[in-house]
């Protein structure tokens, strides 16, 4: 297929619970597309309810790629995701189909769309920082990161020890802020970026309803079922929103009401970080997820 006829990548990005999944299904039907997951937690096998992973029925026959890739014990790895996602996108484009890169993990989206080389790693530095994390928790490391690189700290949850350790490792190895090691945008694919958001009050209500629905659908039992698979040992999976709180409920550290409230609060904080990340990208065309013309507006952008 001539290069100028190879389909561009269409992204559907934005904060949690804004309506990305529903829009992506509609666009896939209209454009002849296939979805490539860009939600870091949906990469984990068995983490379905708490990540709002679409069921096979809800996918309406649209092929989905990069769901259920990692065991819950595996740490999230953006470099590995980049390789997997680009392979899926290249295959979709080679077949004349439209790749729809869908999710709220901003770094994952950027790693796929742009020429993005990852800073190296040092096992000794990483081991020392991880030992400190295990001994003292993430709070002290986060304060160190906030002192050395406030911009990086603003985009990392204070509880996300894995990402804090990685940022501090890069700072030690390069002598520069972690954010300074991120490259200037150079496109890897031709892309149309669509952002979906809603008014804050409306999105807050959707988040609360989603959390209630997750508990009603059996999130705690899902978490209980993942314990034999090693969920507690998963540095990334065990700290995922909803899963961390459900674990605390199972341990008796939180009541159900407290676990749900903590999940709602944590998700709302995460949404603020997602918005901060995506709003910096002038290439994203923002649409109102509550609009009756959302699909039509997105298709108009797609031409």
Long-range contacts (C-beta under 8 A, 24 or more apart in sequence): 1-94, 1-96, 6-93, 6-94, 7-92, 7-93, 7-96, 7-97, 7-98, 7-99, 8-98, 8-189, 8-190, 8-191, 8-192, 9-89, 9-93, 9-99, 9-100, 9-101, 9-112, 9-113, 9-189, 9-190, 9-191, 9-192, 10-98, 10-99, 10-100, 10-101, 10-191, 10-192, 10-193, 10-194, 10-302, 11-38, 11-100, 11-101, 11-102, 11-109, 11-113, 11-191, 11-192, 11-193, 11-194, 11-284, 12-100, 12-101, 12-102, 12-103, 12-194, 12-196, 12-298, 13-38, 13-102, 13-103, 13-104, 13-106, 13-109, 13-193, 13-194, 13-195, 13-196, 13-278, 13-284, 14-104, 14-195, 14-196, 14-197, 14-274, 14-278, 14-286, 14-289, 15-104, 15-197, 15-203, 15-270, 15-271, 15-274, 15-275, 15-278, 16-104, 16-207, 16-267, 16-270, 16-271, 16-274, 17-52, 17-203, 17-206, 17-207, 17-210, 17-267, 17-271, 18-196, 18-197, 18-198, 18-203, 18-206, 18-289, 19-196, 19-198, 19-289, 19-290, 19-294, 20-102, 20-103, 20-104, 20-196, 21-52, 21-54, 21-58, 21-102, 23-194, 23-196, 23-289, 23-294, 23-295, 23-298, 24-62, 24-100, 24-102, 25-54, 25-58, 25-59, 25-60, 25-62, 26-295, 26-298, 27-100, 27-295, 27-298, 27-299, 27-302, 28-62, 28-98, 28-100, 29-60, 29-62, 30-295, 30-299, 31-98, 31-100, 31-299, 31-302, 32-96, 32-97, 32-98, 33-62, 33-92, 33-97, 33-98, 33-99, 33-100, 34-62, 34-63, 34-64, 34-65, 34-92, 34-97, 34-98, 34-99, 34-100, 35-59, 35-62, 35-63, 35-64, 35-65, 35-100, 35-102, 36-64, 36-65, 36-66, 36-85, 36-88, 36-89, 36-92, 36-99, 36-100, 36-101, 36-102, 37-64, 37-65, 37-66, 37-67, 37-102, 37-103, 38-66, 38-85, 38-101, 38-102, 38-103, 38-104, 38-105, 38-108, 38-109, 38-112, 39-102, 39-103, 39-104, 39-105, 40-76, 40-81, 40-103, 40-105, 40-108, 40-236, 41-237, 41-240, 41-241, 42-66, 42-67, 42-103, 43-67, 43-68, 43-69, 43-70, 43-76, 43-81, 44-68, 44-69, 44-70, 44-71, 44-72, 44-74, 44-234, 44-236, 44-237, 44-240, 45-69, 45-70, 45-71, 45-72, 45-229, 46-72, 46-222, 46-225, 46-226, 46-229, 47-72, 47-222, 47-226, 47-237, 47-240, 47-243, 48-222, 49-214, 49-217, 49-218, 49-219, 49-222, 50-214, 50-219, 50-222, 50-223, 50-240, 50-241, 50-242, 50-243, 50-246, 51-240, 51-242, 52-210, 52-214, 65-92, 71-229, 71-230, 71-234, 72-226, 72-229, 72-230, 72-231, 72-234, 72-237, 72-238, 73-229, 73-230, 73-231, 73-233, 73-234, 73-237, 74-234, 74-236, 74-237, 75-162, 75-234, 75-235, 75-236, 76-162, 76-236, 78-107, 78-108, 78-111, 78-118, 79-111, 79-118, 81-108, 81-111, 81-112, 82-108, 82-111, 82-112, 82-116, 82-118, 85-111, 85-112, 86-112, 86-188, 89-189, 101-191, 104-274, 106-155, 106-274, 106-277, 106-278, 107-277, 110-185, 112-188, 112-189, 113-187, 113-188, 113-189, 113-191, 113-193, 114-183, 114-185, 114-186, 114-187, 114-188, 115-183, 115-186, 115-187, 115-188, 116-183, 116-188, 117-183, 119-170, 119-173, 119-174, 119-181, 120-173, 121-169, 121-173, 122-169, 122-172, 122-173, 125-169, 125-172, 125-173, 126-165, 126-169, 129-165, 129-168, 129-169, 130-165, 133-161, 133-164, 133-165, 137-161, 138-164, 141-165, 141-168, 144-168, 145-171, 145-178, 148-177, 149-177, 149-178, 149-179, 151-177, 151-179, 152-177, 152-178, 152-179, 154-273, 154-276, 155-273, 155-276, 155-277, 156-273, 157-266, 157-269, 157-270, 157-273, 159-239, 159-244, 159-266, 160-239, 161-235, 161-239, 162-235, 162-236, 162-239, 191-283, 192-285, 192-301, 192-302, 193-281, 193-283, 193-284, 193-285, 194-284, 194-285, 194-287, 194-298, 194-301, 195-278, 195-284, 195-285, 195-286, 195-287, 196-286, 196-287, 196-289, 196-294, 197-275, 197-286, 197-287, 197-288, 197-289, 198-288, 198-289, 198-290, 199-290, 202-290, 203-271, 204-268, 207-264, 207-267, 207-268, 207-271, 208-264, 211-242, 211-260, 211-263, 211-264, 211-267, 212-260, 214-242, 214-263, 215-256, 215-259, 215-260, 219-243, 219-246, 220-246, 220-249, 220-250, 220-256, 222-246, 223-247, 223-250, 224-250, 241-266, 241-267, 241-270
